[in-house]
Amino acid sequence: MSGIRIAVDLTSVSLVRDGRRLLDRVTWQVTAEDRWVLLGPNGAGKTSLIRIASLWEHPTAGRVRVLGEELGRVDLRPLRSRIAVVSPAMADRLRPDLKVSEVVMTGRRGALEPWWHDYGAEDREATESAIGTMGLDQMAGRRFGLLSTGERQRVLLARALACDPDLMFLDEPAAGLDLGAREELVSHLTRLATQVGTPPLVLVTHHVEEVPVGFTHALLLKSGQVVDRGPLAMTITSDSLSRTFGLPVNLAVEDGRFRAWARI
């Protein structure tokens, strides 16, 4: 993080598209030590907020500062290279017969093919470290397209880590996973969240069951507006979830993990 204290600093950010207000005066700060959960229903504005915070979208109004630089006053290309966005959609852009090690290596240059760039000893060391962090050592030589959905998600996380980012956004990494694959992924995210040297993390999800232990804060969105934000245990409550999802919600917490269900 190069001594930068505030990774994301959004002030009164709004986004209007085709007459629809997707975000409405959102203020949000992510510090260097934070691990945030961004939670809300479909259409809440989560993806719009992440696109702005990762510098791929300009707001209609408001101020955006990321990694110490202000949007509109900085060359975005080198700044974006310091930000990792992990999305299941990336899996469809990668050639399925690439080896896992090759997929992770491409993260060093933000490429889709290993032959686009030359890689040296430092690149290989970073690749091996990222593969080890996500528990993929035994899969390094396997073909990406032959992996399960959960395994591919872990490879994409390793690919993002390989570029040594200063900020990471995880956009619904557990989407489409069965119970076993989800729990394995959450376990790896827990280790990542509690590991020294991990950059600030923002996890986007619809489900509190996907929140790993070790995450510190939550931002709840509904219809583009902030319902609540703050330390995780104080923010993810039965009341705040009920207001966010528009129905009465029961919440249970056990061993640092959440479980929610509707009161009907």
KAWO-V780191 format. One record per run of one state. SS is the DSSP state (2 for helix, 1 for strand, 0 for the rest). FROM is the first residue (numbers start at 1). LEN is the number of residues. If there is no record, write none. Layout:
BEGIN
SS,FROM,LEN
SS,FROM,LEN
END
This chain:
BEGIN
0,1,5
1,6,12
0,18,2
1,20,12
0,32,3
1,35,5
0,40,6
2,46,8
0,54,7
1,61,6
0,67,2
1,69,2
0,71,5
2,76,5
0,81,2
1,83,5
2,88,6
0,94,5
1,99,1
2,100,7
0,107,7
2,114,3
0,117,4
2,121,13
0,134,3
2,137,3
0,140,3
1,143,1
2,144,3
0,147,2
2,149,14
0,163,4
1,167,5
0,172,7
2,179,16
0,195,5
1,200,6
0,206,2
2,208,3
0,211,6
1,217,6
0,223,2
1,225,7
2,232,4
0,236,2
2,238,8
0,246,3
1,249,6
0,255,2
1,257,6
0,263,2
END
